[in-house]
Amino acid sequence: MKNSLQLAINAVLVIAVAVLFYLHFANQPTATTPKKPVAATAPSDSATSSAIATEDPADLTAAADTEKVAYVESSKLLDGYQGMKDARRSFEAKAKRWEAQNQKMVQGFQGAVQKYQQQAASLTAEQRAATEQQLQGRQMQVAQEQEKLQRQAQEEEAKMTQQVLERINKQVEVYGKQNGYRLILIAAPSGTIAYGRKDLDITTPVLKHLNTEYSSKKK
């Protein structure tokens, strides 16, 4: 019984460490930087096809007589966008609460195990068996709650990312139309664009547009 109980304790501690690791790193900038490229129009599987196929001909008044093409760097755009910074801070605050909740559960279980170990010598065989069964049931409950926390963190992060992406996509589209661009591409770390002349990089002005629009909405 003692060996099986020790294995149960170790299992919970392993799960606890895994959850804490996730909650700690999930809110880091690299973790929340989406793999999905930011498109000039609404999100789709292909930034290039989305920028071309979803454009309404009626909205091409500024771009109809130009062949202007440019690109933005997705990582710089996301890291410099105040809307993403605020969203990350909000997510980090939630992650800290989840981590505190997780620690409380683990510490409560550890306390129950320690109490049992101190009293085990004075208990009958039946009492020891009953207590160990209760502890194993509590271990399962803690593991289930930890899985629930992890799912919640993943869902919240995905929701946060989607909301920010939708806002960026819309404003990149607005910027492109206002400034007469026929096409704005995405330079992503994954290699969406292998090469682009620096004079075609409009990340800085687009980022300025995004932050100006975001600040005006917050007032």
Backbone as numpy.savetxt, mean C-alpha at the origin, in Angstrom:
# Nx Ny Nz CAx CAy CAz Cx Cy Cz
3.16 -33.14 26.35 2.35 -31.94 26.35 3.20 -30.68 26.35
4.27 -30.73 27.13 5.14 -29.56 27.24 5.74 -29.23 25.89
6.19 -30.24 25.14 6.80 -30.01 23.84 5.78 -29.44 22.85
4.57 -30.01 22.86 3.56 -29.53 21.93 3.16 -28.09 22.26
3.13 -27.77 23.55 2.78 -26.42 23.96 3.87 -25.44 23.52
5.12 -25.85 23.68 6.22 -24.99 23.26 6.18 -24.73 21.76
5.83 -25.76 20.99 5.70 -25.58 19.54 4.59 -24.59 19.21
3.51 -24.68 19.98 2.39 -23.76 19.76 2.82 -22.33 20.04
3.57 -22.13 21.11 4.05 -20.79 21.47 4.96 -20.26 20.36
5.88 -21.12 19.91 6.80 -20.70 18.86 6.06 -20.32 17.59
5.01 -21.09 17.27 4.24 -20.83 16.06 3.60 -19.45 16.11
3.03 -19.11 17.26 2.39 -17.80 17.41 3.42 -16.68 17.31
4.58 -16.89 17.92 5.61 -15.86 17.87 6.12 -15.64 16.45
6.21 -16.72 15.68 6.63 -16.59 14.27 5.62 -15.78 13.50
4.34 -16.08 13.71 3.28 -15.32 13.04 3.33 -13.87 13.47
3.56 -13.62 14.74 3.62 -12.26 15.25 4.73 -11.47 14.60
5.88 -12.08 14.49 7.01 -11.41 13.86 6.70 -11.11 12.39
6.08 -12.06 11.72 5.74 -11.86 10.30 4.78 -10.70 10.13
3.77 -10.61 10.98 2.79 -9.54 10.88 3.43 -8.20 11.20
4.26 -8.17 12.23 4.94 -6.92 12.59 5.85 -6.46 11.46
6.52 -7.41 10.84 7.39 -7.08 9.70 6.57 -6.46 8.59
5.42 -7.08 8.30 4.57 -6.55 7.23 4.06 -5.15 7.58
3.54 -4.99 8.80 2.97 -3.72 9.19 4.03 -2.63 9.22
5.27 -2.99 9.53 6.33 -2.00 9.59 6.74 -1.54 8.19
6.89 -2.49 7.28 7.40 -2.15 5.96 6.31 -1.81 4.96
5.06 -2.15 5.26 3.99 -1.87 4.31 3.80 -0.38 4.12
4.16 0.43 5.16 3.93 1.85 5.05 5.13 2.63 4.56
6.21 1.93 4.19 7.39 2.61 3.67 7.10 3.07 2.24
7.76 4.14 1.78 7.51 4.65 0.43 7.63 3.61 -0.66
8.67 2.72 -0.55 8.83 1.73 -1.60 7.70 0.74 -1.61
7.11 0.52 -0.44 6.04 -0.46 -0.38 4.76 0.09 -0.97
4.52 1.39 -0.82 3.29 1.95 -1.32 3.41 2.51 -2.71
4.58 2.51 -3.26 4.71 2.90 -4.65 4.11 1.84 -5.53
3.01 2.14 -6.25 2.30 1.10 -7.01 3.09 0.61 -8.19
2.92 -0.68 -8.48 3.55 -1.27 -9.65 2.83 -0.84 -10.92
1.57 -0.49 -10.75 0.76 -0.11 -11.90 1.18 1.26 -12.40
1.52 1.42 -13.67 1.98 2.71 -14.17 0.86 3.73 -14.18
1.22 5.01 -13.95 0.25 6.09 -13.98 0.01 6.48 -15.42
-1.23 6.50 -15.83 -1.54 6.81 -17.22 -2.01 8.24 -17.35
-1.97 8.77 -18.56 -2.45 10.12 -18.81 -3.95 10.18 -18.75
-4.61 9.03 -18.85 -6.06 8.97 -18.74 -6.41 8.00 -17.64
-7.64 7.52 -17.62 -8.07 6.61 -16.57 -7.22 5.35 -16.58
-7.04 4.67 -15.40 -6.18 3.49 -15.32 -6.60 2.41 -16.29
-5.60 1.73 -16.89 -5.85 0.59 -17.76 -4.63 -0.28 -17.77
-4.67 -1.41 -18.49 -3.54 -2.32 -18.53 -2.39 -1.74 -19.33
-2.66 -0.83 -20.25 -1.61 -0.25 -21.07 -1.73 1.25 -21.06
-0.69 1.92 -20.50 -0.72 3.38 -20.41 -0.79 4.00 -21.80
-0.05 3.44 -22.74 -0.01 4.00 -24.07 -1.34 3.86 -24.77
-1.92 2.66 -24.73 -3.19 2.44 -25.42 -4.28 3.25 -24.76
-4.23 3.41 -23.42 -5.24 4.19 -22.72 -5.18 5.64 -23.14
-3.94 6.16 -23.27 -3.78 7.56 -23.63 -4.32 7.84 -25.02
-4.30 6.83 -25.89 -4.75 7.03 -27.26 -6.22 6.67 -27.42
-6.61 5.49 -26.92 -7.93 4.96 -27.22 -9.03 5.68 -26.49
-8.77 6.20 -25.28 -9.86 6.79 -24.49 -10.00 8.29 -24.71
-9.14 8.89 -25.52 -9.22 10.32 -25.77 -10.44 10.65 -26.60
-11.23 11.60 -26.15 -12.42 12.03 -26.86 -12.01 13.06 -27.92
-12.29 12.79 -29.21 -11.92 13.73 -30.27 -12.44 15.14 -30.02
-13.57 15.25 -29.34 -14.15 16.56 -29.07 -13.31 17.37 -28.08
-12.43 16.69 -27.35 -11.61 17.38 -26.35 -10.22 17.71 -26.87
-9.98 17.56 -28.17 -8.64 17.72 -28.72 -8.40 19.11 -29.30
-9.13 20.11 -28.83 -9.00 21.45 -29.39 -7.58 21.99 -29.24
-6.94 21.69 -28.11 -5.59 22.20 -27.88 -4.54 21.36 -28.58
-4.85 20.07 -28.81 -3.84 19.15 -29.34 -4.04 18.79 -30.80
-5.09 19.31 -31.41 -5.43 18.87 -32.76 -4.36 19.21 -33.79
-3.65 20.33 -33.60 -2.68 20.76 -34.59 -1.25 20.63 -34.09
-1.01 19.69 -33.20 0.34 19.52 -32.67 0.69 18.04 -32.58
1.98 17.79 -32.62 2.47 16.42 -32.44 3.26 16.30 -31.14
2.98 17.16 -30.20 3.74 17.20 -28.96 3.59 15.88 -28.19
4.72 15.28 -27.86 4.76 14.05 -27.08 5.77 14.25 -25.96
5.45 13.74 -24.78 6.36 13.87 -23.64 6.18 12.66 -22.73
6.97 12.64 -21.67 6.83 11.56 -20.70 7.05 12.09 -19.29
6.58 11.33 -18.31 6.81 11.66 -16.90 7.39 10.42 -16.22
8.19 10.65 -15.19 8.76 9.55 -14.42 7.82 9.21 -13.27
7.29 8.01 -13.27 6.25 7.63 -12.32 6.73 7.70 -10.87
7.96 7.24 -10.60 8.44 7.23 -9.22 8.58 8.64 -8.65
9.13 9.56 -9.47 9.27 10.95 -9.01 7.91 11.60 -8.84
7.00 11.27 -9.72 5.66 11.85 -9.66 4.95 11.42 -8.37
5.04 10.13 -8.06 4.36 9.61 -6.88 5.03 10.08 -5.58
6.36 10.06 -5.57 7.08 10.45 -4.36 6.94 11.94 -4.07
6.79 12.74 -5.12 6.70 14.18 -4.92 5.29 14.71 -4.80
4.30 13.86 -5.04 2.90 14.30 -5.00 2.43 14.38 -3.55
1.96 15.56 -3.15 1.54 15.77 -1.77 0.35 14.89 -1.41
-0.48 14.61 -2.38 -1.62 13.73 -2.12 -1.18 12.34 -1.70
-0.11 11.83 -2.32 0.43 10.53 -1.95 1.09 10.59 -0.57
1.80 11.68 -0.29 2.44 11.83 1.02 1.40 11.82 2.14
0.31 12.55 1.93 -0.74 12.59 2.95 -1.41 11.23 3.11
-1.62 10.54 1.98 -2.24 9.22 2.04 -1.34 8.24 2.78
-0.03 8.32 2.56 0.90 7.43 3.24 0.90 7.69 4.74
0.86 8.98 5.12 0.84 9.30 6.55 -0.41 8.74 7.22
-1.53 8.84 6.53 -2.78 8.29 7.06 -2.68 6.78 7.21
-2.08 6.13 6.20 -1.93 4.68 6.25 -0.98 4.27 7.37
0.09 5.03 7.56 1.06 4.72 8.62 0.40 4.80 10.00
-0.48 5.78 10.17 -1.17 5.92 11.46 -2.04 4.69 11.73
-2.73 4.20 10.69 -3.54 3.00 10.85 -2.65 1.78 11.12
-1.51 1.70 10.42 -0.60 0.57 10.60 -0.07 0.51 12.03
0.18 1.66 12.62 0.66 1.69 14.00 -0.41 1.16 14.95
-1.65 1.49 14.68 -2.74 0.98 15.53 -2.88 -0.53 15.38
-2.73 -1.03 14.15 -2.79 -2.48 13.93 -1.63 -3.18 14.63
-0.46 -2.57 14.58 0.70 -3.16 15.22 0.50 -3.21 16.74
-0.05 -2.14 17.31 -0.31 -2.11 18.75 -1.33 -3.18 19.13
-2.35 -3.34 18.29 -3.36 -4.37 18.53 -2.74 -5.76 18.48
-1.86 -5.97 17.53 -1.19 -7.26 17.39 -0.31 -7.54 18.61
0.44 -6.56 19.05 1.32 -6.73 20.19 0.52 -7.05 21.46
-0.63 -6.40 21.60 -1.48 -6.65 22.76 -1.96 -8.10 22.78
-2.35 -8.60 21.60 -2.80 -10.00 21.52 -1.68 -10.97 21.88
-0.50 -10.74 21.30 0.63 -11.65 21.54 1.06 -11.61 23.00
1.13 -10.41 23.57 1.53 -10.29 24.96 0.52 -10.94 25.90
-0.76 -10.84 25.56 -1.79 -11.50 26.36 -1.63 -13.01 26.32
-1.34 -13.54 25.15 -1.13 -14.98 25.03 0.13 -15.42 25.79
1.20 -14.66 25.65 2.43 -14.98 26.36 2.20 -14.97 27.87
1.41 -14.00 28.34 1.12 -13.92 29.78 0.36 -15.15 30.26
-0.59 -15.60 29.45 -1.36 -16.78 29.81 -0.47 -18.02 29.86
0.47 -18.12 28.94 1.39 -19.26 28.92 2.30 -19.23 30.14
2.83 -18.07 30.46 3.71 -17.94 31.62 2.97 -18.30 32.92
1.72 -17.85 33.00 0.93 -18.16 34.19 0.73 -19.66 34.32
0.46 -20.31 33.21 0.28 -21.76 33.23 1.57 -22.46 33.65
2.68 -22.01 33.10 3.96 -22.64 33.43 4.28 -22.53 34.92
3.90 -21.40 35.53 4.14 -21.20 36.95 3.25 -22.09 37.82
2.06 -22.37 37.33 1.08 -23.14 38.12 1.05 -24.62 37.76
1.73 -25.00 36.67 1.62 -26.36 36.15 1.94 -27.43 37.19
2.96 -27.20 38.01 3.39 -28.20 38.99 2.30 -28.48 40.01
1.47 -27.52 40.31 0.44 -27.70 41.34 -0.90 -28.18 40.77
-0.97 -28.36 39.46 -2.21 -28.79 38.82 -2.24 -30.29 38.64
-3.43 -30.82 38.60 -3.57 -32.25 38.31 -3.37 -32.47 36.82
-3.24 -33.72 36.44 -3.06 -34.05 35.02 -4.25 -33.56 34.19
-5.44 -33.71 34.76 -6.64 -33.27 34.06 -6.66 -31.76 33.89
-6.24 -31.04 34.94 -6.22 -29.59 34.87 -5.18 -29.09 33.87
-4.02 -29.76 33.84 -2.99 -29.38 32.88 -3.48 -29.60 31.45
-4.13 -30.75 31.23 -4.63 -31.04 29.89 -5.68 -30.02 29.46
-6.58 -29.65 30.38 -7.63 -28.68 30.06 -7.03 -27.30 29.76
-6.03 -26.90 30.59 -5.41 -25.58 30.39 -4.66 -25.52 29.07
-3.94 -26.58 28.75 -3.20 -26.61 27.49 -4.14 -26.57 26.29
-5.27 -27.23 26.43 -6.25 -27.19 25.35 -6.80 -25.77 25.16
-7.02 -25.09 26.30 -7.48 -23.70 26.22 -6.44 -22.80 25.56
-5.18 -23.02 25.91 -4.10 -22.21 25.33 -3.96 -22.46 23.82
-4.12 -23.70 23.42 -4.05 -24.00 22.00 -5.20 -23.34 21.24
-6.39 -23.32 21.87 -7.52 -22.64 21.26 -7.28 -21.14 21.16
-6.65 -20.59 22.18 -6.34 -19.16 22.17 -5.28 -18.84 21.11
-4.34 -19.76 20.95 -3.31 -19.60 19.91 -3.96 -19.49 18.53
-4.93 -20.36 18.25 -5.62 -20.34 16.97 -6.38 -19.03 16.79
-6.97 -18.55 17.87 -7.72 -17.30 17.81 -6.79 -16.12 17.49
-5.62 -16.11 18.14 -4.65 -15.04 17.89 -4.19 -15.08 16.43
-3.90 -16.28 15.92 -3.46 -16.43 14.54 -4.53 -15.93 13.57
-5.79 -16.21 13.85 -6.88 -15.77 13.00 -7.00 -14.24 13.01
-6.84 -13.65 14.19 -6.91 -12.20 14.30 -5.76 -11.54 13.57
-4.58 -12.16 13.61 -3.42 -11.62 12.91 -3.63 -11.67 11.40
-4.22 -12.75 10.92 -4.52 -12.85 9.49 -5.53 -11.78 9.08
-6.49 -11.53 9.96 -7.48 -10.50 9.70 -6.83 -9.12 9.60
-5.89 -8.84 10.50 -5.17 -7.57 10.48 -4.37 -7.41 9.18
-3.75 -8.49 8.77 -2.95 -8.44 7.55 -3.82 -8.18 6.33
-4.97 -8.86 6.26 -5.90 -8.62 5.15 -6.38 -7.18 5.15
-6.68 -6.67 6.33 -7.16 -5.30 6.45 -6.10 -4.31 5.96
-4.83 -4.57 6.33 -3.74 -3.70 5.90 -3.60 -3.72 4.38
-3.69 -4.90 3.79 -3.56 -5.03 2.33 -4.71 -4.31 1.62
-5.92 -4.47 2.14 -7.08 -3.84 1.53 -7.01 -2.33 1.63
-6.58 -1.83 2.79 -6.47 -0.39 2.98 -5.40 0.21 2.08
-4.28 -0.49 1.94 -3.21 0.00 1.09 -3.66 0.04 -0.37
-4.35 -1.02 -0.82 -4.84 -1.05 -2.19 -5.84 0.06 -2.46
-6.72 0.30 -1.50 -7.72 1.35 -1.64 -7.05 2.72 -1.70
-6.08 2.94 -0.82 -5.35 4.20 -0.80 -4.64 4.45 -2.13
-3.96 3.41 -2.62 -3.21 3.54 -3.87 -4.14 3.83 -5.04
-5.25 3.14 -5.11 -6.20 3.32 -6.20 -6.76 4.75 -6.22
-7.10 5.27 -5.05 -7.65 6.62 -4.98 -6.64 7.67 -5.45
-5.38 7.51 -5.03 -4.35 8.46 -5.44 -4.09 8.36 -6.95
-4.03 7.13 -7.46 -3.79 6.93 -8.89 -4.89 7.56 -9.74
-6.12 7.39 -9.32 -7.23 7.95 -10.09 -7.13 9.47 -10.16
-6.73 10.07 -9.04 -6.60 11.53 -9.01 -5.44 11.99 -9.89
-4.31 11.28 -9.82 -3.17 11.63 -10.66 -3.51 11.46 -12.14
-4.11 10.35 -12.48 -4.46 10.09 -13.87 -5.34 11.19 -14.45
-6.31 11.62 -13.67 -7.22 12.67 -14.12 -6.49 13.97 -14.34
-5.60 14.33 -13.43 -4.91 15.60 -13.54 -3.82 15.59 -14.61
-3.21 14.44 -14.86 -2.26 14.34 -15.98 -3.01 14.54 -17.29
-4.20 14.00 -17.37 -5.04 14.20 -18.55 -5.38 15.67 -18.73
-5.77 16.32 -17.62 -6.10 17.75 -17.67 -4.89 18.56 -18.13
-3.72 18.26 -17.56 -2.50 18.98 -17.93 -2.18 18.77 -19.41
-2.31 17.55 -19.89 -2.01 17.27 -21.29 -2.90 18.05 -22.23
-4.19 18.13 -21.93 -5.12 18.86 -22.79 -4.86 20.36 -22.74
-4.59 20.86 -21.52 -4.36 22.30 -21.37 -3.09 22.76 -22.10
-2.12 21.87 -22.20 -0.84 22.25 -22.78 -0.60 21.67 -24.18
-1.63 21.13 -24.78 -1.56 20.72 -26.17 -0.74 19.47 -26.46
-0.70 18.54 -25.52 0.04 17.29 -25.75 -0.87 16.25 -26.39
-0.36 15.63 -27.43 -1.10 14.55 -28.06 -0.93 13.26 -27.27
0.23 13.11 -26.62 0.51 11.87 -25.90 1.48 12.16 -24.75
1.17 11.62 -23.57 2.09 11.67 -22.42 2.34 10.24 -21.98
3.58 9.83 -22.04 3.96 8.46 -21.69 4.47 8.39 -20.26
4.63 7.15 -19.79 5.11 6.91 -18.44 6.46 6.22 -18.48
7.43 6.79 -17.81 8.74 6.14 -17.64 8.74 5.50 -16.25
8.61 4.19 -16.23 8.52 3.46 -14.96 9.79 2.65 -14.73
10.11 2.33 -13.47 11.30 1.52 -13.18 11.32 0.18 -13.88
10.15 -0.32 -14.22 10.07 -1.62 -14.89 10.54 -1.57 -16.33
10.77 -0.36 -16.85 11.31 -0.24 -18.19 10.27 -0.01 -19.26
9.19 0.69 -18.93 8.16 1.00 -19.92 8.75 1.80 -21.07
9.64 2.74 -20.75 10.33 3.52 -21.76 11.82 3.26 -21.59
12.45 2.70 -22.62 13.87 2.38 -22.52 14.73 3.63 -22.61
14.28 4.61 -23.43 15.06 5.83 -23.60 14.13 6.97 -23.94
14.46 8.14 -23.41 13.71 9.34 -23.74 14.59 10.56 -23.55
14.56 11.46 -24.50 15.35 12.68 -24.38 14.89 13.49 -23.18
15.83 14.10 -22.50 15.51 14.84 -21.28 14.58 16.02 -21.53
14.66 16.60 -22.74 13.78 17.73 -23.02 12.32 17.30 -23.18
12.10 15.98 -23.27 10.73 15.47 -23.34 10.18 15.10 -21.96
11.02 15.21 -20.94 10.62 14.88 -19.57 9.89 16.07 -18.95
8.60 15.92 -18.72 7.79 17.01 -18.14 7.33 16.66 -16.73
8.10 15.81 -16.05 7.73 15.40 -14.69 7.58 16.60 -13.77
8.54 17.52 -13.81 8.52 18.67 -12.90 7.30 19.56 -13.08
6.98 20.00 -14.29 5.78 20.83 -14.44 4.49 20.08 -14.14
4.44 18.81 -14.48 3.24 18.02 -14.17 3.08 17.88 -12.66
4.18 17.64 -11.96 4.13 17.52 -10.51 3.69 18.84 -9.88
4.18 19.94 -10.43 3.74 21.25 -9.93 2.25 21.43 -10.12
1.76 21.01 -11.27 0.32 21.09 -11.55 -0.47 20.23 -10.56
0.00 19.02 -10.31 -0.68 18.11 -9.39 -0.76 18.70 -7.98
0.35 19.22 -7.49 0.39 19.74 -6.12 -0.41 21.03 -5.99
-0.41 21.84 -7.05 -1.21 23.06 -7.02 -2.69 22.73 -6.96
-3.10 21.77 -7.79 -4.50 21.35 -7.79 -4.89 20.72 -6.46
-3.99 19.91 -5.89 -4.29 19.25 -4.62 -4.43 20.27 -3.51
-3.53 21.27 -3.49 -3.58 22.31 -2.45 -4.86 23.12 -2.54
-5.29 23.40 -3.77 -6.50 24.19 -3.94 -7.74 23.45 -3.47
-7.74 22.11 -3.59 -8.87 21.30 -3.15 -8.94 21.19 -1.64
-7.78 21.33 -0.97 -7.74 21.19 0.49 -8.20 22.45 1.20
-8.17 23.59 0.50 -8.55 24.87 1.12 -10.05 24.96 1.29
